[in-house]
Amino acid sequence: MNLLTGKHIQELQAHTDVVTSVVFSSDGTKLASGSADDTLRLWDVVTGTQITEPLEGHTNEVRSVAFSPDGTKVASGSWDHTLRLWDVATGTQITGPLQGHTCDVTSVVFSPDGTKLASGSCDHTLRLWNVATGTQITEPLQGHTDWVTSVAFSPDGTKLASGSQDHTLRLWNVATSTQITEPLQGHMDCVESVAFSPDGTKLASGSDDHTLRLWNVTTGTQITEPLKGHTDWVRSVAFSPDGTKLASGSDDHTLRLWNVTTGTQITEPLQGHTNCVESVAFSPDGTKLASGSFNHTLRLWDVATGTQITEPLQGHSHMVNSVAFSPDGTKLASGSEDHTLRLWDVATSTQITEPLQGHTHSVASVAFSPDGTKLASGSWDCTLMLWDVATGTQITEPLQGHRNLVQSVAFSPDGTKLASGSWDHTLRLWNVTTGTQITEPLEGHTGQVHSVAFSPDGTKLASGSFDHTLRLWDVATGTQITEPLQGHTNCVESVAFSPDGTKLASGSWDHTLRLWDVVTGTQITEPLQGHTHYVNTVAFSPDGTKLASGSWDHTLRLWNVTTGTQITEPLQGHTDRVISVAFSPDGTKLASSSRDKTIRIWNIATCIQNLCYYRNDKASFFFSHFCRNSILINIIGAAFC
């Protein structure tokens, strides 16, 4: 699947919590999803990419989404008790929040002519809204004795159906706001979802009693026996556009397709989700089915075959610690706390190979060899690994020797050597061909080594440490060249040489960056100040005129190396700590990874985010809780090894 659409600003990222609702636009080109992460997202169905930034504004879970019939608007209902109307083209809100419900909004739907909006709530009522003004049209529709879980307009817009936790469905006259029939009874538990058939003669319902039921709208009676097969709650139901099929999603993790005439299943259960299927929707041509799940993913299915059309929109399952471009800029490597590395095609944003597996703990650092054929990784399992980029397989046995976490790796410019920095306070130099150590461990730091970098000519090695210093080493002899470079007042988290090798940059937990003269070991400028939290990562642009930094303050910053001043406003978009930054070889792009589960690629000329990946974060607590305690970190690190 092509996950990049050229010039569009987009974020290739799945929701970070339960996907509660999915719906296609009327032309079938767009998909909207609502999530317990409080956002809506708009997707291009063909490419699987997001059309706009996440639609943010709700202060609690988005439980329901609906497109207007002309596809220009999308409505959302939330547990913050409000509905919101959004402009699809811009992703901005059209009106203020629609307020009136006194409890969570569980369901929203547009009338067929797009002039009205209906909502159901845990306050036991339905409400009808004027889309143009955002005001209520009538008094609340009352009758249910428990939560209203689902609402649906009939195709002609004259009727409204509702399902409730009181086990009943109700049919309403939209013009008069009165009930048309007695409550439709038969379900033995909460009615989670209701849907009209395209011709308006039938009504389908899904229930926590594990069944679906089909109803005659005119008489309010059941048409067939209950549709049985699901082994858990039926969360969502939807008719195909021709009315011959019915789809259902369930807490049993499956979708099912049913023949409306016979009430029998058409295919085997559609399997793939690893958690409850919260929402289902047919594409307008009836060939595709979309599903949203508690496992944070959306999936697209081929209705004819019951198979998935694309892979889920997801990647790493834990924090992305490090990113690196290949020398030709066509590939991106990432290392994660899910113990894997991944290789991505920058043009298409798709993974090139299966995840690179072998480490038994978090992958803290990744680096390409200068010719782009090899990839090195350092891990909290105390080892380094060398990988063949073409095949994704390991080249040698794991490189072992460090007695604690390997935090940083770097290739020498000629690709024959590999340097590693560890929380055992040492650096080590390795022969890439044999995987053996070249020299004795480079010792001198009195704290964990957080970062290593080769000079462009490969004769020097720089390291940054928890002991607040940087050190410069002679690669040939393994000895220190100068006295420790001092000035930082906290851990030196990242170091980088300028392309001409005359300067060294460092980022520190003291919130500053510093520029150093490599020959004299003295600072060139005043500390570069602006970040309001730890500076995790620094990188020079290929021409050496710019310096990029990433911080726990959620921002990246671009600096003029000559003056030490910021070039632009902070680059904002990440919603959590920025862990790693890397320039593309031509200097036009900047990649960043963050604790917010994403990798982002920035256009340097415009400072506009144009690409993101995603991850799921579970285990970043060591830095936030323990990094101020050197002794405790060493104890924990040793336990890992």
N, C-alpha and C positions, 0 to 999 in steps of 0.2 A: 504494500500500500504506500502510495506517495504521500508523505506527511509534510510536504512543504509546498506552498503555493506562491513562491516568488516574492512579490513585493508586499504582500499582506503582513500586517503586524499580527502575530499570533503566538499562542502559547500552547505547545504540544504537551498537554498535561491532563491527566485524569483528575476527577474530583478527589479530594482528600478525605472524604467520608462517604457515607451511604448515598448512593444515587437513588433518590426517592421517586423520580418521575421523568419520563421521556415522552416526547411528542414530535411528530413530523410536521413541517410546514405543508400547506396545501399543495404546493408544486413538487414536494418531495425532495427538494434540494437542500433543505436545512433540517437540523434536528436540535431541539432544545432539551436541556436536562436540568433538573433541580436536585439539590443535594443537602444533606445535613451539615455540609461545610458552610452553609448560609448563602451560597451563591447559585446563580443560574449560569449556564454556559450554552453558547450557540455554536453548532458544528456544521461544517460543510460535509454533506453525506458522501460525496464522491471522493474527496481526499482524506476525510477523517480528521481534518484540522479545525481548530477553533476559528470562528469568523471575527470575533471581537475579544477584547479582554473579558475576564469573568464579570458578570453583572452583579455588582455589589451594592448593598444598601440595607438588606434585611439584617436583623440583629439576632435571628434564630433560624432554625432549619427551614429550608424551602421544601414544602411538602407536595406542591403541585404546580405544573406549568402548562400553559396553553397558548397556541398561536391564534391570532385573529385570522379570519377566513382569507383576507387578502395578503397575509404573511408579513405585514409591515409592523405588527405589534406582537408582543408576547406578554402574557400576564403570569403573575406568580402569587402563590398563597403561602404564608409562612406561619410558623409557630410563634412569631412575634405579634400575632393577632391581626396583621395587615395583609392587604393585597397591594401589588404594585404593577404598574403598566410601563413597558419598556419599548423604546424604538429599536427595531431589529437592525436597522442600518448603522446606527451609531452606538448602540448598547447603553444609551442613557435613559433615565426615567422621563416619562412624558408628563406625569402629574405627581403630586405628592402622594404619600401612602393613602390608600383607601381604608378608612378607619370606621369602625362600627361594631365589629365582632368583639365580644368580651372574652374570647378564648382562642385557641389555636385555629388557624384556617387550614383545613385539611384538603380542600379541593376547589379548583377554579375551572371555569369553562366559558368560552365565548358563545353567544348566540350565532346562528348561521349567517345572519346579515351583519354581524360584527358590531352592532350598536349597543349590545348589552353584555354584561358579564355576570355570571352566577357564581356564588361561593357557598361552601358548606363549612361548618365549624363545630368544635367541641362544645359550643354554647347551645347546641341542640337546634340551631336555626340554619336556614338558607337565606341568602340576601341577593337581591338583584341590583346591579349598578349600571348607571349610564356611563358608557365608555368615554364619551366626549367630555363630560364634566367631572367624572370621578365621584359622583354623588349617588346615593341610594334612590332607586325608583319607587319602591314601595316599602311598607312596613316589613319587618322580618317575617319569613314564611315559617310558621310554627306548627308543630304536630308531633315531631319525633320526641321521644322521651330519653334519648341518649345522643352521643356524638353523631353528627352527620359526617360520614366518612367519604362520600363520593356524590358528585352531581353531574348530570349530563343533559344537554338540550336535545329535543327531537330534531330531525333534519329540517322540518318546516319552522322550527323555532316557537311553536305554539305550546309545547309541553316541556316540562322539566322533570327529570327523575332524580331521586335521591336514595342513597343507601345509608343505613345507620347501624350503630352498635346495639340498637334496640331489636335487631334481628329482622327488621322489615325494610321494604322498599316503599316509596310513596311517589305518586304521579301528581304533578301540579299543573294548573292552567296558568300560563305565564301572564296573560292579560289581566286576570282577576286575582292572581296569587292565592287561589284556593285549590284544595285537593280535588282531583277528578274522580278517583275511586277510593274504595276502602284500602287500607294498607295491604300491600302484597306480602302474604305470609307463607312460610314454608321452611326457610332457613332456620337452623338450630343454633346459629351463633351469629356474630357480627357480620354484616354485609360490607365488605371492604371496597367493592367496585361495581359500578353500573355502566352500561353502554347501550345506546339505541342501535338497531340495525339501520343500514343506509336508507331503507324505504320507510322507516319509522313504525313498522308494524310489530316489531319484536323488541324485547328488552332482555339483556343478559346481565346476570349478577354473579359475583364471586364472593365466597364467604369463608369465614374461619372454620366452618364445619367441613372444609376440604372439598366442597362441591361447587359446581356452577349450575345455574338454573336459567332456563329460557322462558320468557313470559309473553303472553299476548297482551299488547298494549291496550286494546279496546276493552277486553273483558277482565284483565288483571289476573288471568289464570295461567297456570303452567302449561307449556306446549308439549314438553317431553318429560321423561323421567330425569331426575338430577344427573348431571354429567359427572361421573366419578372416575377417579384415576389418581389425582393428586393425593399425597400422603401427609399434607400439612396445609396450612392456611392458603387460600387463593387470594392473592393480593391485588391482581389486576386482570381485567378482561377487555378485549377489543375485537370488534367485527372487522373482517376484511372489507375492502371497498365494494365488492360485489355482493356482500352479505351471505356468501356461502360458507365462510369459515369463521371460526371464533378462536382467538388466541387467549391463553391464560398464563399468568406467572404466579409462582407459589414459593412458600417458605421451604418447600422440599428441594429448592435449588434448580428446578426445571421450568421450562415453558412447555406448553402442550397446544397442539392444533386440533380443532374439533370440526366435524361436519355438522353444520347447523340443522340440516334436515333430519339426520339420523341420531344426532347426539353422540356419535362415536368418534374416537380419536382417528386422525388421518395418518399420522406418522408416529414413530417412537418418540418418547419425550426428548426435547431439545436440551442437551446437557452441555455444560461448560462452566457455568457460574459455580462458584464455590460457597455461595451464601444465598440468602433469600432473594428471589426475583421480585422486585418491588413494583415494576411498571413495564407494560408492553404497549407497542404501537405499530400498526401497519403503515408502510409507505403508501402514498396515494394510488400507485399502480398495483398494489397488492403483492408485489414480488419480494418485498423485503419486510423483515420484522425487526424492530429494535427492542432491546431490553435493558433495564437498569437494575443494578443489584446492590445488596448490602456489601459486596466485596469491592466497592468503589469503582466498578467498571461499567461501561456500556458495551453491548455486543450487537452486531448486525448479522441477521440470519437470512439465508435463502429459503423462502417459503416452500418452494417446490421440492427441495431436497432435505430441508431441515438441518442444513449444515451452516456453519459460520462463514460469513463472507470475508471477514478480516479478523486479525488477531485483536484482542482487547487493547485499548489505548493505555499501555502501561509499560514500565521499565523496571528500574531497580526497586527493590522492596524495602530499602532502608536508605539512610543518609548517603548522599554522594560526597565523598571526601575530597576527590581530586579529579581534575580534567586536564587533558593535554591534546593539542592538535598534532597531527602527523606533519612532517616537514613540508609536504606538498599541499597541506591545508584541506585535503579531501576527506580526511577521517578525524574523528574525535574519539578519544579514549576516556573512560570514566571508571573510577574505583569507588566501591561502596561498602558500607557497613553490612551489606547482605552477603559479604565474603567473596563477591564476584567482581570481575572487570567486564566492561562491555565496550564493543567497538561500533561506532555509528558512522553512517554515510552522511556527511555534512549537507550534501545537495538534497537528499531525499528525507533526511531525519529518521531513517530506518536503521535498525541494527544490521550489521554486516554478517556477523557470525552468531552462533549460540553464545550465551554468557561464558566467559573464561573462568572455569572453576578449578579450584585446587587449594586455595587458601582456606584455612579453618577459622579465620577471624577477620575482622574488619580490614579492608584494603585502604591504607592511609595515603598512598602516593602512587602515581603512575607517570611513566616517561617513555617517549618514543626514542629509538636509536636515531642517529642523524640521517641514516639512509631510509628510515621508515619501515624497515622490514621486521624490526623487533620491538617488543614492548616490555618494559620492566615494571614490576610492582613490589611495593613494600607493605608489609602487613603487621597487624597486631599479634599475629601468630609467631612473630620474631624471625620470619624468613623473608627473603626476596625471591621472586620468580621471574624467569625470562620466557617470553612468549613469541611464537611465530605469528606475525600479524595476518599473513595470508590464510593460515589454517586455524588459528586460535588455539593451537596446541602448545604445550610447554616444550622448550628447547632443551633444557637441562633439568636435573634434579633441583629441588629448592636449594637456594644458597643459604647455608646455615652458619651461625657463628655468633650473632648477636644474642645477648642474654636477656633482652627486653624488647619492647615494641619497636618495630622499624617504622619510623615516622616519615622518612624522606628518601627518595632515590633520584639519581641523575646520571645520564650517560656523559662520558667525555666527548669532546667534539669529533674525534676520529672514530668513535663507537667501539673502541677496544676495551674500554674500562667502564666500570660502574661504581658509583659512590653511594653509600648509604649512611644515614644518620639514625641513631637509636636512643631510646630512653635509658640505655645502659651507659650513657654519657660519652660514647665513642662514635667515631666515623670508621668506616671500613672501605677499602678499595678492592674491587673484584675484577678478575679477568673474564671478559664476557664469553670468550670461546670455551674456556674450561670450567667456569663457575667457581674457580678457586680464589682465595684471597691473595693479593699481590704483596702487601706489606703487613706488618703488625698493625693492630688497631691504632688509629690516631687518637691519642689520649691528651687531655688537657682541660676540657670542659668539666665543670663541677656540677652540672645539671644535665637534664635530658637534652639531646640534640634534636631540634625540631625541624631544621632545614639544612640542605646542602646544595651547592651549585658549583659547577666547573667554570673557570674562566674560558673565554672563547678560544684561546690558544691551547687549552688543556693542561697548562703547566701548574695552575693554581686551583685550589679548592677552598670555597668559603663555607662556613657553618654558622648557624645561629642557635642559641641555647637558652634554656630555662635559667641559666646563671646570669642572664642579662647582657651577655657579651656576644660579639662575633669574633671568629678566628679565621686567619688566612693560613693555608697549608701548602707546602711544596709537594706536588703530586709524586715526583720522582723519589723523594726521600722520606715523605710522611712526617716531616717536621714543620713546626710553625715558622712562618716567615717574619711576622711582626709580633709585637705585644698584642694582647687581646684588645679589640676595638671596643671602647667603653663609652657610654653616654646614655644608653637606654636605662630606664629605671624599672623595667619588668622584662618578662620573657621575650626573647627575640624569636618570633614565630616563623619568619620567612626571610630569605636572602636571595638576591639576584644580581648577576653581573650585567653591566651595560654591554652592548654588542661589540664595542671597541676594547673592552676589558679594562678601561681606566677607572671606572666607577663601580661602586657596590651599593646596592639599595637594601634596606632592612625595614621590616615591619614588626611592630612590637605590641605587647599587651599594655604598654604605657600610652596607647592611642595615637602614637606618632609613627611616621616614617623618617628615616635618616639616609642621607647620601654621603658616601665615604670615598676618599681618594685611596685607590688600591695601593699605590706606591708608598704613601706616607702613613696610611692608616688613620688619617684625620678626617673630620667632618668637613664637607664642602659648603653646605648651607646650614641655615638654622633648621631645626626639626620641622618637618612638613606636618602641619597641624590642621585639623578639620574633623577628622573622625571623632565620634563620641564614645567609642568602645574599642575593644581589642582590634588591632590590624592583623588579620590572619594571613594575608597573602599579598605579594608584590610581584610585578613583572614589567620589564622594559619593553617598549615597542621595538620592532626590528631596526628602525633607524636611530634608536637611542634618544630621541627627543622627548618622548613621553614616558611616564611611569603610571602604571595602574595599580590600584590597591583595593582590597576587599576587606570588609570589617564586620564585626558582630553588630554594628549599628544598622545592618541590613543594606548598606549602600556600597557602591563602587565609586572610586574617585579617580579622575585623570589629572596628572600633574605635569607641569612644564619642568623638565629636568634642569634647565639652565637657571631658572629663577626660583624654583621650588614653590611656585604658586599653582593653584588649581586652574585648569583650563576651562572646565565646564561646571555647571551645577552638579551636585552628586547624582549619579545614575541610580535611579530608584525603580523598584519593581519587585525585587525579592521581599518576602515577608518574614524572613528570618536571617540568621547569620550567613554571611558570604564566606565560604570556606576556601575557594580556590579561584584564581583568574589566570587566563592565558591569552596572548595575542595570536591571531592567525599569522602565517608567515609573511603575508603581504601587508600586514598592519592595518587592514580595513575592518577587521572584526575582533571582538573581545568575547571570550567565553568565560562564564562564571558559574560556579556551582554553590548551592546553598542548602542550609538545613531545612528550608521550606519545601524540600522534595523536588526541586527543579534544577536543570541546567539551562542557562540562558545565553544566547548569542546576541551581541550588541553591534550595531552599525556605528563605528567610531565617528564617521563624518557627521551623522545626524544624532548620535546618542539615543537611538530608538531601538528598543528591544524587538528582535524579529524572529526569535526561535527559542522554544523551551522544551526540555524533556521533563520527566517527572520521576519521583521516587516516593517511597513511604518511609517515614522516619520513626525509628523505635528506640535507638540507643545512642544518644549523643550526650548522655549525662556525665561522662567522665570529665569532659572539659569544664562543664558548667559547675560541677560540684567539687571536683578534686584538684583542678590545675593549680590552685594556690597552695597545695600541700605536697611538696616534693617527695617527702618520705612516704606518704600514703600512695602516691602514684607509683612509686617504685615497687611497693609491696604488691599492688594490684597487677602491675605489668609483669612482674616475675611469676605471679600465679598463672597468667595467661600462657606463659612459655613452658 
